[in-house]
């Protein structure tokens, strides 16, 4: 009798030490109902895109030379006309000085020829010289004048070319790439700097032309997962008239709103369009959706915790389709109206 009482007391003591198991069984799970697309809103499809700069420039040199000054680095903000890079221009400076000297010499020669021609005209009027002598003086004056003009043009060209050794910012923006270093040899046409204007950005995505022409313009939305998860409306949308012959898609360009901060060229974006015109094979009532947070992934198995009438979860394998925002389409494995555990980790603890 004593042994039986002691055993009963030990069992009661052990059971009192595991209340969490019973609590897990009794505590109700948060569930969501499997919904069709008709109950959750209009059908939409997504297309991958990328953030682009409306104005982006790759600056290069028009002359060859060693880089003697590099005033910016990647990520720097620059203003309009700011000096970004300088190339060794000593040879060009000497060439400019030589052409200036040649112009001065030609100007002196022209001055002498002009005075000589005036004297010859006065002598001809007094009939002291012949017509041929006057013609020679006039020809000498015109030749000196032409020589002066030619040398002046060469001097202007040398002066203009001397400006090619300094790379200035064509507009205010951000330096995104500097593929050269101080001391490198700059060659004509070789990229030196990449600059873009952060005030004008857009999202570009290849889409079937029918998705835009058949749907309303206000149905176009986009998201940048690396920046913001919420869907946003573009400031404007434009579909390029050219269609790629290989992919049969056209480029859709969406202007980013002015209040969007942190976007940079190259970021991944997702464009959402109305599904009309895409070529759906099933009706909206046949498409079932559940929250993406309710999906369980274990190795190669994808499933959902289905909660029965008694509140007990059961893991069921399903086949998923397209992801639409925070929802994912379920192609098979569930029926409309079934209850799915909203928190799969909590459902896994229930026994």
C-alpha positions as CSV (number, residue, x, y, z in Angstrom):
1,X,0.0,0.0,0.0
2,X,2.9,2.3,0.8
3,X,4.6,1.6,-2.5
4,X,1.4,2.4,-4.4
5,X,0.9,5.7,-2.7
6,X,4.6,6.6,-3.3
7,X,4.3,5.7,-7.0
8,X,1.1,7.8,-7.3
9,X,2.9,10.8,-5.7
10,X,5.9,10.5,-8.0
11,X,3.6,10.4,-11.1
12,X,1.7,13.5,-10.0
13,X,5.0,15.3,-9.3
14,X,6.3,14.4,-12.8
15,X,3.2,15.5,-14.5
16,X,3.2,18.9,-12.8
17,X,6.7,19.5,-14.2
18,X,5.5,19.4,-17.9
19,X,2.7,21.9,-18.2
20,X,4.1,23.3,-21.5
21,X,3.0,20.2,-23.4
22,X,-0.5,20.5,-22.2
23,X,-0.5,24.2,-22.8
24,X,0.7,23.6,-26.4
25,X,-2.2,21.2,-26.8
26,X,-4.8,23.5,-25.3
27,X,-3.6,26.9,-26.7
28,X,-5.4,27.6,-30.0
29,X,-3.3,28.2,-33.1
30,X,-3.7,31.3,-35.2
31,X,-5.1,30.2,-38.5
32,X,-5.9,31.7,-41.9
33,X,-8.3,30.4,-44.5
34,X,-7.3,29.3,-48.0
35,X,-8.7,32.0,-50.2
36,X,-9.4,32.2,-53.9
37,X,-8.1,35.0,-56.0
38,X,-11.7,36.4,-56.4
39,X,-11.9,36.9,-52.6
40,X,-8.5,38.4,-52.2
41,X,-8.5,40.9,-55.0
42,X,-7.8,41.1,-58.7
43,X,-5.2,38.8,-60.3
44,X,-1.8,40.3,-61.0
45,X,1.5,39.1,-62.4
46,X,5.0,40.2,-61.6
47,X,8.0,40.8,-63.9
48,X,11.6,41.2,-62.8
49,X,13.2,44.6,-63.5
50,X,16.1,46.8,-62.5
51,X,16.6,50.4,-61.4
52,X,18.2,52.5,-64.0
53,X,19.4,56.1,-64.1
54,X,17.7,58.3,-66.7
55,X,20.9,60.2,-67.1
56,X,24.1,58.2,-66.8
57,X,27.4,59.0,-68.5
58,X,30.6,57.1,-69.0
59,X,33.3,59.8,-69.3
60,X,36.4,59.2,-71.4
61,X,39.3,61.1,-72.8
62,X,39.7,62.5,-76.3
63,X,43.5,62.6,-76.0
64,X,46.2,60.3,-74.7
65,X,48.3,61.0,-71.7
66,X,49.1,60.0,-68.1
67,X,46.6,60.8,-65.4
68,X,48.3,63.3,-63.1
69,X,45.3,64.3,-60.9
70,X,42.3,62.2,-59.8
71,X,40.0,64.3,-57.6
72,X,37.1,62.0,-57.0
73,X,36.3,58.4,-56.0
74,X,33.3,56.1,-56.3
75,X,30.4,57.4,-54.2
76,X,31.4,61.1,-54.3
77,X,28.8,63.7,-55.1
78,X,30.0,66.3,-57.7
79,X,28.6,69.6,-58.9
80,X,28.2,70.8,-62.5
81,X,31.5,71.7,-64.0
82,X,33.6,70.3,-61.2
83,X,37.1,69.1,-62.2
84,X,37.1,65.3,-61.9
85,X,40.4,64.2,-63.6
86,X,43.4,65.8,-65.2
87,X,45.7,64.4,-67.8
88,X,49.3,65.4,-68.4
89,X,49.1,68.4,-70.8
90,X,52.7,69.7,-70.9
91,X,53.3,68.7,-74.5
92,X,49.9,70.3,-75.5
93,X,50.8,73.5,-73.6
94,X,54.1,73.8,-75.5
95,X,52.3,73.2,-78.7
96,X,49.8,75.9,-77.9
97,X,52.6,78.3,-77.0
98,X,54.3,77.5,-80.3
99,X,51.2,78.2,-82.3
100,X,50.7,81.5,-80.5
101,X,54.2,82.6,-81.4
102,X,53.6,81.6,-85.0
103,X,50.5,83.8,-85.0
104,X,52.4,86.8,-83.7
105,X,55.1,86.3,-86.4
106,X,52.4,86.1,-89.1
107,X,50.7,89.2,-87.8
108,X,54.0,91.1,-88.0
109,X,54.5,89.9,-91.6
110,X,50.9,90.9,-92.5
111,X,51.5,94.3,-91.0
112,X,54.6,94.8,-93.2
113,X,52.8,93.5,-96.3
114,X,49.8,95.8,-95.7
115,X,52.1,98.9,-95.5
116,X,54.0,97.9,-98.5
117,X,50.8,97.4,-100.5
118,X,49.6,100.9,-99.5
119,X,52.9,102.5,-100.7
120,X,52.8,100.6,-104.0
121,X,49.2,101.9,-104.6
122,X,50.4,105.5,-104.0
123,X,53.3,105.0,-106.4
124,X,51.0,103.5,-109.0
125,X,48.7,106.4,-108.8
126,X,51.6,108.7,-109.6
127,X,52.6,106.3,-112.4
128,X,56.0,105.6,-110.8
129,X,55.5,101.8,-111.0
130,X,53.9,99.4,-113.4
131,X,50.7,97.5,-113.0
132,X,52.6,94.3,-112.5
133,X,54.5,95.7,-109.6
134,X,51.2,96.7,-107.9
135,X,49.8,93.2,-108.6
136,X,52.8,91.6,-106.9
137,X,52.4,93.8,-103.9
138,X,48.7,93.0,-103.7
139,X,49.4,89.2,-104.0
140,X,52.0,89.4,-101.2
141,X,49.5,91.2,-99.0
142,X,46.8,88.6,-99.6
143,X,49.2,85.7,-99.1
144,X,50.3,87.1,-95.7
145,X,46.6,87.6,-94.8
146,X,45.8,84.0,-95.6
147,X,48.8,82.8,-93.7
148,X,47.7,84.8,-90.7
149,X,44.2,83.2,-90.8
150,X,45.6,79.7,-91.1
151,X,47.9,80.1,-88.2
152,X,45.2,81.7,-86.1
153,X,43.0,78.7,-86.8
154,X,45.7,76.3,-85.8
155,X,46.2,78.3,-82.6
156,X,42.5,78.1,-81.8
157,X,42.5,74.4,-82.4
158,X,45.5,73.9,-80.1
159,X,43.9,76.0,-77.4
160,X,40.7,74.0,-77.7
161,X,42.6,70.7,-77.6
162,X,44.3,71.8,-74.4
163,X,40.9,71.7,-72.7
164,X,40.6,68.0,-73.5
165,X,43.2,67.2,-70.8
166,X,40.7,68.2,-68.0
167,X,37.6,66.1,-67.4
168,X,34.8,68.1,-65.8
169,X,31.4,67.0,-64.6
170,X,28.7,67.5,-67.3
171,X,26.0,67.7,-64.6
172,X,25.6,67.4,-60.9
173,X,25.5,63.7,-59.8
174,X,27.2,60.8,-58.1
175,X,30.3,59.1,-59.3
176,X,29.5,55.4,-59.4
177,X,32.7,53.9,-60.8
178,X,36.3,55.0,-61.2
179,X,38.1,52.2,-63.2
180,X,41.5,54.1,-63.4
181,X,44.1,55.1,-60.9
182,X,46.6,57.9,-60.5
183,X,49.4,57.4,-63.0
184,X,47.4,55.3,-65.5
185,X,47.6,56.0,-69.2
186,X,44.4,57.5,-70.5
187,X,43.6,56.6,-74.1
188,X,41.0,58.1,-76.4
189,X,37.7,56.4,-75.9
190,X,38.7,54.4,-72.8
191,X,36.3,54.9,-69.9
192,X,37.7,56.9,-67.0
193,X,34.6,57.7,-64.8
194,X,31.0,56.7,-64.6
195,X,28.5,59.4,-63.4
196,X,24.8,59.3,-62.9
197,X,22.1,61.8,-61.8
198,X,20.3,60.5,-58.7
199,X,17.4,62.9,-59.2
200,X,16.0,61.0,-62.1
201,X,15.7,57.2,-61.7
202,X,13.4,54.7,-63.3
203,X,12.5,51.0,-63.2
204,X,12.9,49.1,-66.5
205,X,11.4,45.6,-67.0
206,X,10.8,43.5,-70.1
207,X,7.1,42.7,-70.4
208,X,4.7,41.3,-73.0
209,X,3.2,44.3,-74.8
210,X,-0.3,43.0,-74.2
211,X,0.0,43.2,-70.4
212,X,0.2,47.0,-70.6
213,X,-2.1,47.8,-73.5
214,X,-4.9,45.7,-72.2
215,X,-4.8,46.8,-68.6
216,X,-5.5,50.2,-67.0
217,X,-2.4,52.4,-66.4
218,X,-3.2,52.9,-62.7
219,X,-2.9,49.1,-62.2
220,X,0.8,49.3,-62.7
221,X,2.8,49.1,-59.5
222,X,6.3,48.2,-58.5
223,X,8.4,47.3,-55.5
224,X,12.1,47.3,-54.7
225,X,12.6,44.5,-52.2
226,X,16.1,45.8,-51.1
227,X,14.6,49.2,-50.3
228,X,10.9,48.9,-49.4
229,X,8.5,46.0,-49.3
230,X,5.4,48.0,-50.0
231,X,4.0,48.4,-53.5
232,X,4.4,51.8,-55.0
233,X,2.8,53.6,-57.9
234,X,5.1,55.1,-60.5
235,X,5.1,58.8,-61.3
236,X,4.7,57.9,-65.0
237,X,4.9,54.8,-67.2
238,X,6.1,54.4,-70.8
239,X,6.2,51.3,-73.0
240,X,8.9,51.4,-75.7
241,X,7.5,50.8,-79.2
242,X,10.2,48.3,-80.1
243,X,9.7,44.6,-79.4
244,X,12.7,42.3,-79.0
245,X,12.6,39.7,-81.7
246,X,14.2,37.0,-79.5
247,X,12.1,37.4,-76.3
248,X,9.0,39.0,-77.8
249,X,9.0,41.5,-75.0
250,X,9.1,45.3,-74.8
251,X,10.8,47.5,-72.3
252,X,8.4,49.1,-69.7
253,X,9.9,52.1,-68.0
254,X,8.4,53.4,-64.8
255,X,9.6,56.8,-63.3
256,X,10.3,56.6,-59.6
257,X,8.4,58.9,-57.3
258,X,10.3,62.0,-56.0
259,X,9.9,61.0,-52.3
260,X,11.7,57.6,-52.7
261,X,15.0,57.7,-51.0
262,X,17.9,55.2,-51.2
263,X,17.4,53.9,-54.7
264,X,20.5,53.4,-56.8
265,X,21.0,52.1,-60.3
266,X,21.4,48.3,-60.5
267,X,18.9,47.5,-57.6
268,X,16.5,44.7,-58.2
269,X,12.9,45.7,-58.8
270,X,9.6,43.8,-59.4
271,X,6.8,45.2,-61.5
272,X,3.2,44.2,-60.9
273,X,0.7,44.4,-63.8
274,X,-2.9,43.3,-64.3
275,X,-3.0,39.7,-65.5
276,X,-5.5,40.4,-68.3
277,X,-3.9,39.6,-71.6
278,X,-1.1,37.4,-70.2
279,X,-2.9,34.2,-71.3
280,X,-4.3,32.7,-68.1
281,X,-5.6,29.1,-68.5
282,X,-7.7,28.9,-65.4
283,X,-10.4,31.2,-63.9
284,X,-9.9,33.3,-60.8
285,X,-12.1,31.1,-58.7
286,X,-9.8,28.1,-59.3
287,X,-6.7,30.0,-58.0
288,X,-6.1,29.4,-54.3
289,X,-3.7,31.5,-52.2
290,X,-2.2,31.4,-48.7
291,X,0.3,33.7,-47.0
292,X,3.9,33.0,-47.8
293,X,4.8,33.0,-44.1
294,X,2.6,29.9,-43.6
295,X,4.7,27.7,-46.0
296,X,6.9,25.0,-44.6
297,X,10.1,24.0,-46.5
298,X,11.9,20.9,-45.4
299,X,14.6,19.7,-47.8
300,X,12.7,18.9,-51.0
301,X,9.2,18.9,-49.3
302,X,7.0,22.0,-49.4
303,X,3.9,21.9,-47.2
304,X,1.3,23.6,-45.0
305,X,0.0,22.8,-41.6
306,X,-3.7,22.2,-42.1
307,X,-5.7,22.6,-38.9
308,X,-8.7,20.3,-38.4
309,X,-12.0,21.0,-36.6
310,X,-10.4,19.9,-33.3
311,X,-7.6,22.4,-33.7
312,X,-5.0,19.8,-34.4
313,X,-2.4,20.7,-37.1
314,X,-1.4,18.2,-39.7
315,X,1.5,18.8,-42.1
316,X,0.3,18.3,-45.7
317,X,2.5,18.4,-48.8
318,X,1.4,21.0,-51.4
319,X,2.6,22.3,-54.8
320,X,3.0,26.0,-55.1
321,X,2.8,28.4,-58.0
322,X,3.5,32.1,-58.5
323,X,4.2,34.5,-55.7
324,X,2.0,37.6,-55.6
325,X,3.2,40.0,-53.0
326,X,2.8,38.4,-49.6
327,X,0.7,35.6,-51.0
328,X,1.6,32.5,-52.9
329,X,-0.6,30.4,-55.2
330,X,-1.3,26.8,-54.2
331,X,-1.7,24.6,-57.2
332,X,-2.6,21.4,-55.4
333,X,-2.9,20.0,-51.9
334,X,-5.6,22.2,-50.3
335,X,-9.1,23.3,-50.9
336,X,-10.8,26.6,-50.6
337,X,-11.9,27.5,-47.0
338,X,-9.5,25.1,-45.2
339,X,-7.7,26.4,-42.2
340,X,-3.9,26.8,-42.4
341,X,-1.7,27.5,-39.4
342,X,-0.4,31.1,-39.7
343,X,2.7,30.2,-37.6
344,X,4.3,27.0,-38.8
345,X,6.9,26.9,-36.0
346,X,4.1,27.1,-33.4
347,X,2.2,24.4,-35.2
348,X,5.2,22.1,-35.2
349,X,5.4,22.1,-31.4
350,X,1.8,20.8,-31.0
351,X,1.6,17.1,-30.4
